[in-house]
Amino acid sequence: MSLSVEVRGSGPGLLLAHGAGGSTAANFPFIDELALRHTVVAPDYPGSGRTPEAHGPLDLDRLADDVVAAAVDSGVETFAILGYSMGTTVAVRAATRHPDRVTSLVLTAGFAHADRHFQLTLELWRQLLDDPDRSALTRFLLLNCFSPATLNSFDEPEWAELIRATAEGVPPGTAAQVDLLRTVDVRDDLPRIAVPTLVIATTQDTLVPPHNSRELAAAIPGARLTEVDSGHVIAVDNPGPWLKAIQDFLG
């Protein structure tokens, strides 16, 4: 399906692939900074941002093709892909399905498949999404998305606002995106990646623990691994070192 997309900046192409339950705006807080050096293409998955929900289950091949089409239809023929969380699987699949278009990869807080630990987390996340009372879901997300230091840094008014915003900010397509997470497996794709790749592990991540990133780096030929002291939502926990690692690699 056609995805809503925003294009900013000029220079070499950079395609963004966001995480489940997120959007490009929410997951990448430094699009303006990236756009100083790149033509940034920022699509949203079905049910996120301004993209309507899909009529059926999501499929990784189709999602990767649609994200690539968002760039090509915007006039950006070749591009690096910056993938975050579920977006790392989208980026990997795009690189193997469209090797003539993808020039490099940056994979942050990612994974190749949902191991038993991640499956348990996803099953609980999916069950909580079915509950119209968002209180348990909100606490699950806060507990698993932020480091203890970040959680403790909010004063009481900020904490109340964060709880409210988290409860009200769940995109309508999140359930379908989590269902996709439970089935994706790009392990066979990894040895076929033939472009420069940077893997960024989030060391305090309890949603997608850092061993997943280390396994990605070990399986991708020539991949570089760097680690950032952060919970899963690195865009809030520690965006500065994340942006620097991206810019240093792409530059």
The 8 nearest C-alpha neighbors of each residue, nearest first, counted from 0:
[[1, 2, 65, 53, 45, 61, 62, 50],
 [0, 2, 65, 3, 69, 50, 68, 66],
 [3, 1, 50, 42, 43, 4, 0, 44],
 [4, 2, 50, 42, 49, 43, 1, 5],
 [3, 5, 42, 41, 2, 43, 6, 69],
 [4, 6, 41, 40, 42, 7, 3, 39],
 [7, 5, 40, 39, 41, 4, 38, 8],
 [8, 6, 39, 34, 38, 5, 40, 9],
 [9, 7, 34, 38, 37, 35, 39, 10],
 [10, 8, 38, 37, 34, 36, 11, 7],
 [9, 11, 37, 38, 36, 12, 8, 34],
 [12, 10, 37, 38, 13, 78, 9, 36],
 [11, 13, 78, 38, 37, 39, 75, 77],
 [12, 14, 79, 39, 78, 80, 38, 40],
 [13, 15, 80, 40, 39, 79, 81, 78],
 [16, 14, 81, 41, 80, 82, 40, 17],
 [15, 17, 86, 82, 81, 83, 14, 90],
 [18, 16, 86, 83, 23, 22, 82, 26],
 [17, 19, 85, 84, 86, 21, 83, 20],
 [20, 18, 21, 176, 85, 173, 177, 17],
 [19, 21, 173, 170, 169, 18, 176, 22],
 [20, 22, 19, 18, 25, 26, 17, 47],
 [23, 21, 25, 24, 47, 43, 17, 48],
 [22, 24, 26, 17, 25, 27, 41, 43],
 [25, 23, 22, 27, 26, 28, 30, 48],
 [26, 24, 22, 23, 27, 21, 28, 234],
 [25, 27, 23, 24, 22, 234, 17, 28],
 [26, 28, 29, 24, 23, 25, 30, 234],
 [29, 27, 30, 234, 26, 24, 25, 238],
 [28, 30, 32, 31, 27, 33, 242, 238],
 [29, 31, 33, 32, 28, 34, 27, 39],
 [30, 32, 34, 29, 33, 35, 7, 8],
 [33, 31, 29, 34, 30, 35, 36, 242],
 [34, 32, 30, 35, 31, 36, 37, 29],
 [33, 35, 8, 37, 31, 36, 32, 39],
 [36, 34, 33, 32, 8, 37, 31, 9],
 [37, 35, 34, 10, 33, 9, 8, 38],
 [38, 36, 10, 34, 11, 9, 39, 12],
 [37, 39, 9, 8, 12, 10, 7, 11],
 [38, 40, 13, 7, 6, 37, 34, 14],
 [39, 41, 6, 14, 70, 5, 13, 15],
 [40, 42, 5, 15, 4, 23, 6, 14],
 [43, 41, 4, 3, 2, 5, 40, 66],
 [42, 44, 47, 48, 22, 3, 2, 50],
 [43, 45, 47, 46, 2, 50, 42, 22],
 [46, 44, 52, 50, 51, 53, 47, 172],
 [172, 45, 47, 52, 51, 171, 50, 44],
 [48, 46, 44, 170, 43, 45, 22, 50],
 [47, 49, 50, 43, 22, 46, 3, 170],
 [48, 50, 3, 47, 51, 43, 46, 2],
 [49, 51, 3, 45, 2, 48, 46, 47],
 [52, 50, 46, 45, 49, 53, 47, 2],
 [51, 53, 46, 45, 172, 54, 50, 171],
 [54, 52, 45, 55, 51, 46, 56, 57],
 [55, 53, 52, 56, 57, 51, 45, 0],
 [56, 54, 53, 57, 175, 52, 58, 45],
 [57, 55, 175, 58, 53, 54, 179, 178],
 [56, 58, 179, 175, 55, 59, 176, 62],
 [57, 59, 61, 60, 62, 56, 179, 63],
 [58, 60, 62, 61, 63, 89, 57, 183],
 [61, 59, 63, 62, 58, 64, 92, 93],
 [60, 62, 64, 58, 59, 63, 65, 57],
 [61, 63, 59, 65, 64, 60, 58, 66],
 [64, 62, 93, 89, 66, 60, 61, 65],
 [65, 63, 61, 67, 62, 66, 68, 60],
 [64, 66, 68, 62, 67, 63, 61, 69],
 [65, 67, 69, 63, 68, 64, 62, 42],
 [68, 66, 64, 70, 69, 65, 63, 71],
 [69, 67, 65, 71, 70, 66, 72, 64],
 [70, 68, 66, 67, 72, 71, 65, 73],
 [71, 69, 73, 75, 68, 67, 72, 40],
 [70, 72, 75, 68, 76, 74, 73, 69],
 [71, 73, 69, 74, 70, 68, 75, 76],
 [74, 72, 70, 71, 75, 69, 6, 40],
 [73, 75, 71, 72, 76, 70, 69, 77],
 [76, 74, 71, 70, 73, 77, 12, 78],
 [75, 77, 71, 74, 100, 78, 70, 12],
 [78, 76, 100, 75, 101, 12, 102, 79],
 [79, 77, 12, 13, 101, 102, 14, 100],
 [78, 80, 103, 13, 102, 101, 104, 14],
 [81, 79, 14, 104, 13, 15, 82, 90],
 [82, 80, 105, 15, 104, 16, 14, 106],
 [83, 81, 87, 86, 16, 106, 90, 15],
 [82, 84, 86, 107, 17, 87, 18, 108],
 [83, 85, 109, 18, 108, 86, 87, 107],
 [86, 84, 18, 87, 88, 19, 83, 109],
 [85, 87, 82, 16, 83, 89, 17, 18],
 [88, 86, 82, 90, 106, 85, 109, 89],
 [89, 87, 91, 90, 86, 85, 92, 185],
 [90, 88, 86, 63, 92, 87, 91, 93],
 [91, 89, 87, 93, 88, 92, 82, 86],
 [92, 90, 88, 94, 93, 89, 87, 95],
 [91, 93, 89, 95, 94, 90, 96, 88],
 [92, 94, 63, 90, 96, 91, 95, 97],
 [95, 93, 91, 98, 97, 92, 101, 96],
 [94, 96, 92, 93, 98, 97, 192, 91],
 [95, 97, 93, 94, 92, 98, 64, 60],
 [96, 98, 94, 99, 93, 100, 95, 101],
 [99, 97, 94, 100, 101, 95, 96, 93],
 [100, 98, 97, 101, 77, 102, 94, 96],
 [99, 101, 77, 98, 97, 78, 102, 76],
 [102, 100, 78, 98, 94, 79, 77, 103],
 [101, 103, 79, 78, 194, 100, 77, 104],
 [104, 102, 79, 195, 194, 196, 101, 80],
 [105, 103, 196, 80, 79, 81, 106, 197],
 [104, 106, 81, 197, 196, 198, 82, 80],
 [105, 107, 198, 82, 87, 199, 83, 109],
 [106, 108, 199, 83, 109, 198, 82, 200],
 [109, 107, 84, 200, 201, 83, 212, 199],
 [110, 108, 84, 107, 87, 212, 106, 83],
 [109, 111, 211, 112, 212, 215, 87, 88],
 [112, 110, 185, 186, 184, 215, 88, 113],
 [113, 111, 184, 110, 183, 114, 185, 186],
 [112, 114, 117, 118, 181, 115, 111, 180],
 [115, 113, 117, 116, 118, 112, 119, 211],
 [114, 116, 118, 117, 119, 113, 120, 112],
 [117, 115, 119, 118, 114, 120, 113, 207],
 [116, 118, 120, 113, 114, 119, 115, 121],
 [119, 117, 115, 121, 120, 116, 113, 114],
 [120, 118, 122, 116, 117, 121, 115, 123],
 [121, 119, 117, 123, 118, 122, 124, 116],
 [120, 122, 124, 118, 123, 119, 125, 117],
 [123, 121, 125, 119, 124, 120, 118, 126],
 [122, 124, 126, 120, 121, 125, 127, 119],
 [125, 123, 121, 127, 122, 126, 120, 128],
 [124, 126, 128, 122, 123, 127, 121, 174],
 [127, 125, 123, 128, 129, 124, 122, 130],
 [126, 128, 124, 136, 130, 129, 125, 123],
 [129, 127, 125, 126, 130, 124, 174, 136],
 [128, 130, 127, 126, 131, 125, 174, 132],
 [129, 131, 132, 127, 128, 133, 126, 136],
 [132, 130, 133, 129, 128, 127, 134, 136],
 [133, 131, 130, 134, 135, 136, 127, 129],
 [132, 134, 136, 166, 135, 137, 131, 130],
 [133, 135, 137, 136, 132, 138, 166, 162],
 [136, 134, 138, 137, 133, 139, 127, 132],
 [137, 135, 139, 133, 127, 138, 134, 140],
 [138, 136, 134, 140, 135, 166, 139, 133],
 [137, 139, 141, 135, 140, 136, 142, 134],
 [138, 140, 136, 142, 137, 141, 135, 143],
 [141, 139, 137, 143, 138, 142, 144, 136],
 [140, 142, 138, 144, 143, 139, 145, 137],
 [143, 141, 139, 140, 144, 138, 145, 146],
 [144, 142, 206, 140, 205, 141, 145, 139],
 [143, 145, 231, 232, 141, 140, 230, 142],
 [146, 144, 230, 143, 232, 141, 231, 149],
 [145, 147, 230, 149, 148, 203, 229, 150],
 [148, 146, 150, 149, 151, 145, 230, 142],
 [149, 147, 151, 146, 150, 152, 145, 236],
 [148, 150, 152, 146, 151, 147, 145, 236],
 [151, 149, 147, 152, 148, 153, 145, 146],
 [150, 152, 148, 149, 153, 147, 154, 146],
 [151, 153, 149, 150, 148, 154, 147, 158],
 [154, 152, 158, 157, 151, 150, 155, 149],
 [153, 155, 157, 156, 158, 152, 151, 159],
 [154, 156, 158, 157, 159, 153, 160, 152],
 [157, 155, 159, 158, 154, 160, 153, 161],
 [158, 156, 160, 154, 155, 159, 153, 161],
 [159, 157, 155, 161, 160, 156, 153, 154],
 [158, 160, 156, 162, 161, 157, 155, 163],
 [159, 161, 163, 157, 158, 162, 164, 156],
 [160, 162, 158, 164, 163, 159, 165, 157],
 [163, 161, 165, 159, 160, 164, 166, 158],
 [164, 162, 160, 166, 161, 165, 167, 159],
 [163, 165, 161, 167, 166, 162, 168, 160],
 [164, 166, 168, 162, 163, 167, 161, 137],
 [167, 165, 163, 137, 164, 168, 133, 162],
 [166, 168, 164, 165, 169, 163, 133, 170],
 [167, 169, 165, 164, 166, 170, 163, 21],
 [168, 170, 167, 20, 171, 166, 165, 173],
 [171, 169, 47, 172, 173, 20, 168, 46],
 [172, 170, 46, 173, 169, 47, 52, 174],
 [46, 171, 173, 170, 175, 174, 52, 47],
 [172, 174, 20, 176, 175, 170, 171, 177],
 [175, 173, 177, 176, 172, 178, 125, 128],
 [174, 176, 178, 177, 173, 172, 56, 179],
 [175, 177, 173, 179, 178, 174, 19, 172],
 [178, 176, 180, 174, 179, 175, 173, 19],
 [179, 177, 175, 181, 176, 180, 174, 182],
 [178, 180, 176, 177, 181, 182, 57, 183],
 [181, 179, 177, 178, 182, 183, 176, 85],
 [180, 182, 178, 179, 183, 113, 177, 118],
 [183, 181, 179, 180, 184, 178, 113, 112],
 [184, 182, 180, 112, 181, 179, 185, 59],
 [183, 185, 112, 111, 186, 182, 113, 187],
 [184, 186, 111, 188, 187, 112, 88, 183],
 [187, 185, 188, 111, 189, 184, 112, 190],
 [186, 188, 185, 189, 190, 191, 184, 111],
 [189, 187, 185, 186, 191, 190, 95, 192],
 [188, 190, 219, 191, 186, 192, 187, 218],
 [191, 189, 219, 192, 188, 218, 220, 187],
 [192, 190, 189, 188, 193, 95, 219, 187],
 [191, 193, 189, 190, 194, 219, 95, 94],
 [192, 194, 191, 195, 220, 98, 190, 219],
 [193, 195, 103, 192, 102, 196, 104, 101],
 [196, 194, 103, 104, 222, 193, 197, 221],
 [195, 197, 104, 222, 103, 105, 194, 223],
 [196, 198, 105, 223, 222, 224, 106, 104],
 [197, 199, 106, 224, 105, 216, 107, 223],
 [200, 198, 107, 225, 226, 224, 106, 108],
 [199, 201, 226, 212, 209, 108, 202, 107],
 [202, 200, 229, 227, 204, 108, 209, 203],
 [201, 203, 228, 209, 204, 229, 200, 227],
 [204, 202, 230, 229, 201, 146, 228, 205],
 [203, 205, 230, 231, 208, 201, 202, 206],
 [206, 204, 208, 143, 207, 203, 231, 230],
 [205, 207, 143, 204, 208, 231, 144, 120],
 [206, 208, 205, 204, 209, 108, 117, 231],
 [209, 207, 204, 205, 210, 206, 211, 202],
 [210, 208, 211, 212, 200, 202, 201, 204],
 [209, 211, 213, 212, 208, 214, 200, 207],
 [210, 212, 110, 214, 209, 213, 208, 215],
 [213, 211, 215, 209, 200, 214, 210, 109],
 [212, 214, 210, 216, 215, 211, 217, 209],
 [213, 215, 217, 211, 212, 216, 210, 218],
 [216, 214, 212, 218, 213, 217, 219, 211],
 [215, 217, 213, 222, 214, 219, 218, 198],
 [216, 218, 214, 215, 219, 213, 222, 220],
 [217, 219, 215, 216, 189, 190, 214, 220],
 [220, 218, 189, 190, 216, 222, 217, 221],
 [221, 219, 222, 190, 218, 192, 193, 217],
 [220, 222, 219, 223, 195, 196, 216, 217],
 [223, 221, 196, 216, 219, 220, 197, 224],
 [224, 222, 197, 198, 196, 216, 221, 225],
 [225, 223, 198, 199, 197, 216, 222, 226],
 [224, 226, 199, 198, 200, 223, 227, 197],
 [227, 225, 200, 199, 201, 202, 228, 224],
 [226, 228, 201, 229, 202, 200, 240, 225],
 [229, 227, 202, 201, 203, 226, 237, 230],
 [230, 228, 201, 203, 236, 233, 227, 202],
 [229, 231, 204, 146, 203, 145, 232, 144],
 [230, 232, 204, 144, 233, 145, 201, 206],
 [233, 231, 144, 234, 230, 235, 145, 236],
 [232, 234, 236, 237, 235, 231, 229, 238],
 [233, 235, 238, 232, 236, 26, 237, 28],
 [236, 234, 233, 232, 237, 238, 145, 149],
 [237, 235, 233, 229, 234, 232, 149, 230],
 [236, 238, 233, 239, 229, 235, 234, 240],
 [237, 239, 234, 241, 233, 240, 242, 235],
 [240, 238, 242, 241, 237, 243, 234, 244],
 [241, 239, 243, 242, 238, 244, 237, 227],
 [242, 240, 238, 244, 239, 243, 245, 237],
 [241, 243, 245, 239, 244, 240, 238, 246],
 [244, 242, 240, 246, 245, 241, 247, 239],
 [243, 245, 247, 241, 242, 246, 240, 248],
 [246, 244, 242, 248, 243, 247, 249, 241],
 [247, 245, 243, 249, 248, 250, 244, 242],
 [248, 246, 250, 244, 245, 249, 243, 242],
 [247, 249, 245, 246, 250, 244, 197, 105],
 [250, 248, 246, 247, 245, 79, 103, 244],
 [249, 247, 248, 246, 245, 36, 244, 37]]
